Each structure stands twice: as C-alpha cells, then as structure tokens.
Amino acid sequence: MKLGVMLITAVAGFGGLLYLATRPVLAANEISLEAGWNEVTYTGGTQTAGNALQSIISQVVAISYLDPIEGIWVEATYDTILKNGMVIGLEVTEACIWRF
C-alpha cells in the first residue's frame, strides 16, 4: 500500500453528516482483499498459484477458480496454473494486499 495516496470512492450524506469512503491506490500487480471470501480477476503473468500467492500465503485459507466453459468453481491447489484474466475465489483470514 502506498501511504498518503488515497482515492475518494464515494461521498454520502446521512443525518447532516458527510462521510468520505477512501481506498488506497494500488499498483497494477496488487489486489486489496477483505477477510473471508473474495472474487477477483487475476491480472498477473502465468505462474503457479503457490508462486503468485507468496505475499499472502500465511493468510490464505482456500483458493478456487471459475471454469469458464463449465461455469462452475473448481478447487485449486498451489500447483494450479494461474493465467491473466482468470476469475479467482480466495478465502483469507484477514484483510490484506495481494502482490503478485
């Protein structure tokens, strides 16, 4: 995460109060994940899931990918090959930034 660089994503008023929702501006090879299940599109280069997940390996509980032909989720292993554009389901223990 780049400190000091934030993007305003929403402005909402409630009861006369103004709330600003911000999120960090991430690099092209980073994805912000929330605790629990996340559905994301992998935008990195072709590599094994084990290599791609090195930055968050201690937070990963489960990984799956969407089979585009069958339209079903398939359980992945650390040997599964990830390719740019794959839809990935990732369960993590805490909010984190996935750098691949």
Phi and psi in radians as a Rosetta constraint file:
Dihedral C 1 N 2 CA 2 C 2 CIRCULARHARMONIC -1.558 0.35
Dihedral N 2 CA 2 C 2 N 3 CIRCULARHARMONIC 1.989 0.35
Dihedral C 2 N 3 CA 3 C 3 CIRCULARHARMONIC -1.200 0.35
Dihedral N 3 CA 3 C 3 N 4 CIRCULARHARMONIC 2.453 0.35
Dihedral C 3 N 4 CA 4 C 4 CIRCULARHARMONIC 1.500 0.35
Dihedral N 4 CA 4 C 4 N 5 CIRCULARHARMONIC -0.135 0.35
Dihedral C 4 N 5 CA 5 C 5 CIRCULARHARMONIC -1.942 0.35
Dihedral N 5 CA 5 C 5 N 6 CIRCULARHARMONIC 1.905 0.35
Dihedral C 5 N 6 CA 6 C 6 CIRCULARHARMONIC -2.231 0.35
Dihedral N 6 CA 6 C 6 N 7 CIRCULARHARMONIC 2.629 0.35
Dihedral C 6 N 7 CA 7 C 7 CIRCULARHARMONIC -2.032 0.35
Dihedral N 7 CA 7 C 7 N 8 CIRCULARHARMONIC 2.222 0.35
Dihedral C 7 N 8 CA 8 C 8 CIRCULARHARMONIC -1.366 0.35
Dihedral N 8 CA 8 C 8 N 9 CIRCULARHARMONIC 2.128 0.35
Dihedral C 8 N 9 CA 9 C 9 CIRCULARHARMONIC -1.857 0.35
Dihedral N 9 CA 9 C 9 N 10 CIRCULARHARMONIC -0.303 0.35
Dihedral C 9 N 10 CA 10 C 10 CIRCULARHARMONIC -2.797 0.35
Dihedral N 10 CA 10 C 10 N 11 CIRCULARHARMONIC 2.554 0.35
Dihedral C 10 N 11 CA 11 C 11 CIRCULARHARMONIC -2.241 0.35
Dihedral N 11 CA 11 C 11 N 12 CIRCULARHARMONIC 2.181 0.35
Dihedral C 11 N 12 CA 12 C 12 CIRCULARHARMONIC -2.398 0.35
Dihedral N 12 CA 12 C 12 N 13 CIRCULARHARMONIC 2.433 0.35
Dihedral C 12 N 13 CA 13 C 13 CIRCULARHARMONIC -1.912 0.35
Dihedral N 13 CA 13 C 13 N 14 CIRCULARHARMONIC 2.423 0.35
Dihedral C 13 N 14 CA 14 C 14 CIRCULARHARMONIC -2.578 0.35
Dihedral N 14 CA 14 C 14 N 15 CIRCULARHARMONIC 2.075 0.35
Dihedral C 14 N 15 CA 15 C 15 CIRCULARHARMONIC 1.075 0.35
Dihedral N 15 CA 15 C 15 N 16 CIRCULARHARMONIC 0.570 0.35
Dihedral C 15 N 16 CA 16 C 16 CIRCULARHARMONIC 1.437 0.35
Dihedral N 16 CA 16 C 16 N 17 CIRCULARHARMONIC -0.034 0.35
Dihedral C 16 N 17 CA 17 C 17 CIRCULARHARMONIC -1.727 0.35
Dihedral N 17 CA 17 C 17 N 18 CIRCULARHARMONIC 2.600 0.35
Dihedral C 17 N 18 CA 18 C 18 CIRCULARHARMONIC -1.913 0.35
Dihedral N 18 CA 18 C 18 N 19 CIRCULARHARMONIC 2.216 0.35
Dihedral C 18 N 19 CA 19 C 19 CIRCULARHARMONIC -2.020 0.35
Dihedral N 19 CA 19 C 19 N 20 CIRCULARHARMONIC 2.356 0.35
Dihedral C 19 N 20 CA 20 C 20 CIRCULARHARMONIC -1.994 0.35
Dihedral N 20 CA 20 C 20 N 21 CIRCULARHARMONIC 2.174 0.35
Dihedral C 20 N 21 CA 21 C 21 CIRCULARHARMONIC -1.714 0.35
Dihedral N 21 CA 21 C 21 N 22 CIRCULARHARMONIC 2.196 0.35
Dihedral C 21 N 22 CA 22 C 22 CIRCULARHARMONIC -2.159 0.35
Dihedral N 22 CA 22 C 22 N 23 CIRCULARHARMONIC 2.749 0.35
Dihedral C 22 N 23 CA 23 C 23 CIRCULARHARMONIC -2.522 0.35
Dihedral N 23 CA 23 C 23 N 24 CIRCULARHARMONIC 2.648 0.35
Dihedral C 23 N 24 CA 24 C 24 CIRCULARHARMONIC -1.188 0.35
Dihedral N 24 CA 24 C 24 N 25 CIRCULARHARMONIC 2.596 0.35
Dihedral C 24 N 25 CA 25 C 25 CIRCULARHARMONIC -1.452 0.35
Dihedral N 25 CA 25 C 25 N 26 CIRCULARHARMONIC 2.127 0.35
Dihedral C 25 N 26 CA 26 C 26 CIRCULARHARMONIC -1.826 0.35
Dihedral N 26 CA 26 C 26 N 27 CIRCULARHARMONIC 2.734 0.35
Dihedral C 26 N 27 CA 27 C 27 CIRCULARHARMONIC -1.287 0.35
Dihedral N 27 CA 27 C 27 N 28 CIRCULARHARMONIC 2.914 0.35
Dihedral C 27 N 28 CA 28 C 28 CIRCULARHARMONIC -1.091 0.35
Dihedral N 28 CA 28 C 28 N 29 CIRCULARHARMONIC -0.430 0.35
Dihedral C 28 N 29 CA 29 C 29 CIRCULARHARMONIC -1.789 0.35
Dihedral N 29 CA 29 C 29 N 30 CIRCULARHARMONIC 0.483 0.35
Dihedral C 29 N 30 CA 30 C 30 CIRCULARHARMONIC -2.290 0.35
Dihedral N 30 CA 30 C 30 N 31 CIRCULARHARMONIC 2.494 0.35
Dihedral C 30 N 31 CA 31 C 31 CIRCULARHARMONIC -2.341 0.35
Dihedral N 31 CA 31 C 31 N 32 CIRCULARHARMONIC 2.266 0.35
Dihedral C 31 N 32 CA 32 C 32 CIRCULARHARMONIC -1.427 0.35
Dihedral N 32 CA 32 C 32 N 33 CIRCULARHARMONIC 2.217 0.35
Dihedral C 32 N 33 CA 33 C 33 CIRCULARHARMONIC -2.034 0.35
Dihedral N 33 CA 33 C 33 N 34 CIRCULARHARMONIC 2.495 0.35
Dihedral C 33 N 34 CA 34 C 34 CIRCULARHARMONIC -1.688 0.35
Dihedral N 34 CA 34 C 34 N 35 CIRCULARHARMONIC 2.768 0.35
Dihedral C 34 N 35 CA 35 C 35 CIRCULARHARMONIC -1.044 0.35
Dihedral N 35 CA 35 C 35 N 36 CIRCULARHARMONIC 2.412 0.35
Dihedral C 35 N 36 CA 36 C 36 CIRCULARHARMONIC 1.750 0.35
Dihedral N 36 CA 36 C 36 N 37 CIRCULARHARMONIC -2.672 0.35
Dihedral C 36 N 37 CA 37 C 37 CIRCULARHARMONIC -1.457 0.35
Dihedral N 37 CA 37 C 37 N 38 CIRCULARHARMONIC 2.433 0.35
Dihedral C 37 N 38 CA 38 C 38 CIRCULARHARMONIC -2.322 0.35
Dihedral N 38 CA 38 C 38 N 39 CIRCULARHARMONIC 2.369 0.35
Dihedral C 38 N 39 CA 39 C 39 CIRCULARHARMONIC -1.928 0.35
Dihedral N 39 CA 39 C 39 N 40 CIRCULARHARMONIC 2.045 0.35
Dihedral C 39 N 40 CA 40 C 40 CIRCULARHARMONIC -2.359 0.35
Dihedral N 40 CA 40 C 40 N 41 CIRCULARHARMONIC 2.804 0.35
Dihedral C 40 N 41 CA 41 C 41 CIRCULARHARMONIC -1.766 0.35
Dihedral N 41 CA 41 C 41 N 42 CIRCULARHARMONIC 2.130 0.35
Dihedral C 41 N 42 CA 42 C 42 CIRCULARHARMONIC -1.291 0.35
Dihedral N 42 CA 42 C 42 N 43 CIRCULARHARMONIC 2.236 0.35
Dihedral C 42 N 43 CA 43 C 43 CIRCULARHARMONIC -2.063 0.35
Dihedral N 43 CA 43 C 43 N 44 CIRCULARHARMONIC 0.221 0.35
Dihedral C 43 N 44 CA 44 C 44 CIRCULARHARMONIC -1.542 0.35
Dihedral N 44 CA 44 C 44 N 45 CIRCULARHARMONIC -3.072 0.35
Dihedral C 44 N 45 CA 45 C 45 CIRCULARHARMONIC -1.361 0.35
Dihedral N 45 CA 45 C 45 N 46 CIRCULARHARMONIC 2.921 0.35
Dihedral C 45 N 46 CA 46 C 46 CIRCULARHARMONIC -1.159 0.35
Dihedral N 46 CA 46 C 46 N 47 CIRCULARHARMONIC 2.148 0.35
Dihedral C 46 N 47 CA 47 C 47 CIRCULARHARMONIC -2.881 0.35
Dihedral N 47 CA 47 C 47 N 48 CIRCULARHARMONIC 2.943 0.35
Dihedral C 47 N 48 CA 48 C 48 CIRCULARHARMONIC -1.235 0.35
Dihedral N 48 CA 48 C 48 N 49 CIRCULARHARMONIC 2.697 0.35
Dihedral C 48 N 49 CA 49 C 49 CIRCULARHARMONIC -1.045 0.35
Dihedral N 49 CA 49 C 49 N 50 CIRCULARHARMONIC -0.674 0.35
Dihedral C 49 N 50 CA 50 C 50 CIRCULARHARMONIC -1.018 0.35
Dihedral N 50 CA 50 C 50 N 51 CIRCULARHARMONIC -0.759 0.35
Dihedral C 50 N 51 CA 51 C 51 CIRCULARHARMONIC -1.214 0.35
Dihedral N 51 CA 51 C 51 N 52 CIRCULARHARMONIC -0.761 0.35
Dihedral C 51 N 52 CA 52 C 52 CIRCULARHARMONIC -1.125 0.35
Dihedral N 52 CA 52 C 52 N 53 CIRCULARHARMONIC -0.550 0.35
Dihedral C 52 N 53 CA 53 C 53 CIRCULARHARMONIC -1.614 0.35
Dihedral N 53 CA 53 C 53 N 54 CIRCULARHARMONIC 0.131 0.35
Dihedral C 53 N 54 CA 54 C 54 CIRCULARHARMONIC -0.936 0.35
Dihedral N 54 CA 54 C 54 N 55 CIRCULARHARMONIC -0.644 0.35
Dihedral C 54 N 55 CA 55 C 55 CIRCULARHARMONIC -1.226 0.35
Dihedral N 55 CA 55 C 55 N 56 CIRCULARHARMONIC -0.326 0.35
Dihedral C 55 N 56 CA 56 C 56 CIRCULARHARMONIC -2.272 0.35
Dihedral N 56 CA 56 C 56 N 57 CIRCULARHARMONIC 0.296 0.35
Dihedral C 56 N 57 CA 57 C 57 CIRCULARHARMONIC -0.943 0.35
Dihedral N 57 CA 57 C 57 N 58 CIRCULARHARMONIC -0.605 0.35
Dihedral C 57 N 58 CA 58 C 58 CIRCULARHARMONIC -1.304 0.35
Dihedral N 58 CA 58 C 58 N 59 CIRCULARHARMONIC -0.260 0.35
Dihedral C 58 N 59 CA 59 C 59 CIRCULARHARMONIC -1.716 0.35
Dihedral N 59 CA 59 C 59 N 60 CIRCULARHARMONIC -0.208 0.35
Dihedral C 59 N 60 CA 60 C 60 CIRCULARHARMONIC -1.323 0.35
Dihedral N 60 CA 60 C 60 N 61 CIRCULARHARMONIC 2.210 0.35
Dihedral C 60 N 61 CA 61 C 61 CIRCULARHARMONIC -1.747 0.35
Dihedral N 61 CA 61 C 61 N 62 CIRCULARHARMONIC -0.778 0.35
Dihedral C 61 N 62 CA 62 C 62 CIRCULARHARMONIC -2.698 0.35
Dihedral N 62 CA 62 C 62 N 63 CIRCULARHARMONIC 2.674 0.35
Dihedral C 62 N 63 CA 63 C 63 CIRCULARHARMONIC -2.417 0.35
Dihedral N 63 CA 63 C 63 N 64 CIRCULARHARMONIC 2.444 0.35
Dihedral C 63 N 64 CA 64 C 64 CIRCULARHARMONIC -2.498 0.35
Dihedral N 64 CA 64 C 64 N 65 CIRCULARHARMONIC 2.945 0.35
Dihedral C 64 N 65 CA 65 C 65 CIRCULARHARMONIC -2.411 0.35
Dihedral N 65 CA 65 C 65 N 66 CIRCULARHARMONIC 2.677 0.35
Dihedral C 65 N 66 CA 66 C 66 CIRCULARHARMONIC -1.531 0.35
Dihedral N 66 CA 66 C 66 N 67 CIRCULARHARMONIC 2.082 0.35
Dihedral C 66 N 67 CA 67 C 67 CIRCULARHARMONIC -1.289 0.35
Dihedral N 67 CA 67 C 67 N 68 CIRCULARHARMONIC 1.977 0.35
Dihedral C 67 N 68 CA 68 C 68 CIRCULARHARMONIC -1.206 0.35
Dihedral N 68 CA 68 C 68 N 69 CIRCULARHARMONIC -0.368 0.35
Dihedral C 68 N 69 CA 69 C 69 CIRCULARHARMONIC -1.491 0.35
Dihedral N 69 CA 69 C 69 N 70 CIRCULARHARMONIC -0.842 0.35
Dihedral C 69 N 70 CA 70 C 70 CIRCULARHARMONIC -1.436 0.35
Dihedral N 70 CA 70 C 70 N 71 CIRCULARHARMONIC -0.402 0.35
Dihedral C 70 N 71 CA 71 C 71 CIRCULARHARMONIC 1.248 0.35
Dihedral N 71 CA 71 C 71 N 72 CIRCULARHARMONIC 0.480 0.35
Dihedral C 71 N 72 CA 72 C 72 CIRCULARHARMONIC -2.171 0.35
Dihedral N 72 CA 72 C 72 N 73 CIRCULARHARMONIC 2.729 0.35
Dihedral C 72 N 73 CA 73 C 73 CIRCULARHARMONIC -1.448 0.35
Dihedral N 73 CA 73 C 73 N 74 CIRCULARHARMONIC 2.360 0.35
Dihedral C 73 N 74 CA 74 C 74 CIRCULARHARMONIC -2.081 0.35
Dihedral N 74 CA 74 C 74 N 75 CIRCULARHARMONIC 2.304 0.35
Dihedral C 74 N 75 CA 75 C 75 CIRCULARHARMONIC -1.145 0.35
Dihedral N 75 CA 75 C 75 N 76 CIRCULARHARMONIC 2.311 0.35
Dihedral C 75 N 76 CA 76 C 76 CIRCULARHARMONIC -1.793 0.35
Dihedral N 76 CA 76 C 76 N 77 CIRCULARHARMONIC 2.812 0.35
Dihedral C 76 N 77 CA 77 C 77 CIRCULARHARMONIC -2.110 0.35
Dihedral N 77 CA 77 C 77 N 78 CIRCULARHARMONIC 3.056 0.35
Dihedral C 77 N 78 CA 78 C 78 CIRCULARHARMONIC -1.160 0.35
Dihedral N 78 CA 78 C 78 N 79 CIRCULARHARMONIC -0.271 0.35
Dihedral C 78 N 79 CA 79 C 79 CIRCULARHARMONIC -1.591 0.35
Dihedral N 79 CA 79 C 79 N 80 CIRCULARHARMONIC -0.125 0.35
Dihedral C 79 N 80 CA 80 C 80 CIRCULARHARMONIC -1.085 0.35
Dihedral N 80 CA 80 C 80 N 81 CIRCULARHARMONIC 2.360 0.35
Dihedral C 80 N 81 CA 81 C 81 CIRCULARHARMONIC -1.470 0.35
Dihedral N 81 CA 81 C 81 N 82 CIRCULARHARMONIC 2.142 0.35
Dihedral C 81 N 82 CA 82 C 82 CIRCULARHARMONIC -1.675 0.35
Dihedral N 82 CA 82 C 82 N 83 CIRCULARHARMONIC 2.406 0.35
Dihedral C 82 N 83 CA 83 C 83 CIRCULARHARMONIC -2.221 0.35
Dihedral N 83 CA 83 C 83 N 84 CIRCULARHARMONIC 2.656 0.35
Dihedral C 83 N 84 CA 84 C 84 CIRCULARHARMONIC -0.920 0.35
Dihedral N 84 CA 84 C 84 N 85 CIRCULARHARMONIC 2.276 0.35
Dihedral C 84 N 85 CA 85 C 85 CIRCULARHARMONIC 1.673 0.35
Dihedral N 85 CA 85 C 85 N 86 CIRCULARHARMONIC -0.144 0.35
Dihedral C 85 N 86 CA 86 C 86 CIRCULARHARMONIC -1.198 0.35
Dihedral N 86 CA 86 C 86 N 87 CIRCULARHARMONIC 2.466 0.35
Dihedral C 86 N 87 CA 87 C 87 CIRCULARHARMONIC -1.575 0.35
Dihedral N 87 CA 87 C 87 N 88 CIRCULARHARMONIC 2.126 0.35
Dihedral C 87 N 88 CA 88 C 88 CIRCULARHARMONIC -2.012 0.35
Dihedral N 88 CA 88 C 88 N 89 CIRCULARHARMONIC 2.420 0.35
Dihedral C 88 N 89 CA 89 C 89 CIRCULARHARMONIC -1.843 0.35
Dihedral N 89 CA 89 C 89 N 90 CIRCULARHARMONIC 2.136 0.35
Dihedral C 89 N 90 CA 90 C 90 CIRCULARHARMONIC -2.201 0.35
Dihedral N 90 CA 90 C 90 N 91 CIRCULARHARMONIC 2.213 0.35
Dihedral C 90 N 91 CA 91 C 91 CIRCULARHARMONIC -1.817 0.35
Dihedral N 91 CA 91 C 91 N 92 CIRCULARHARMONIC 2.172 0.35
Dihedral C 91 N 92 CA 92 C 92 CIRCULARHARMONIC -2.190 0.35
Dihedral N 92 CA 92 C 92 N 93 CIRCULARHARMONIC 2.723 0.35
Dihedral C 92 N 93 CA 93 C 93 CIRCULARHARMONIC -1.362 0.35
Dihedral N 93 CA 93 C 93 N 94 CIRCULARHARMONIC -0.421 0.35
Dihedral C 93 N 94 CA 94 C 94 CIRCULARHARMONIC -2.663 0.35
Dihedral N 94 CA 94 C 94 N 95 CIRCULARHARMONIC 2.833 0.35
Dihedral C 94 N 95 CA 95 C 95 CIRCULARHARMONIC -1.048 0.35
Dihedral N 95 CA 95 C 95 N 96 CIRCULARHARMONIC 2.402 0.35
Dihedral C 95 N 96 CA 96 C 96 CIRCULARHARMONIC -2.785 0.35
Dihedral N 96 CA 96 C 96 N 97 CIRCULARHARMONIC 2.950 0.35
Dihedral C 96 N 97 CA 97 C 97 CIRCULARHARMONIC -1.889 0.35
Dihedral N 97 CA 97 C 97 N 98 CIRCULARHARMONIC 2.088 0.35
Dihedral C 97 N 98 CA 98 C 98 CIRCULARHARMONIC -1.544 0.35
Dihedral N 98 CA 98 C 98 N 99 CIRCULARHARMONIC 2.046 0.35
Dihedral C 98 N 99 CA 99 C 99 CIRCULARHARMONIC -1.921 0.35
Dihedral N 99 CA 99 C 99 N 100 CIRCULARHARMONIC 2.151 0.35
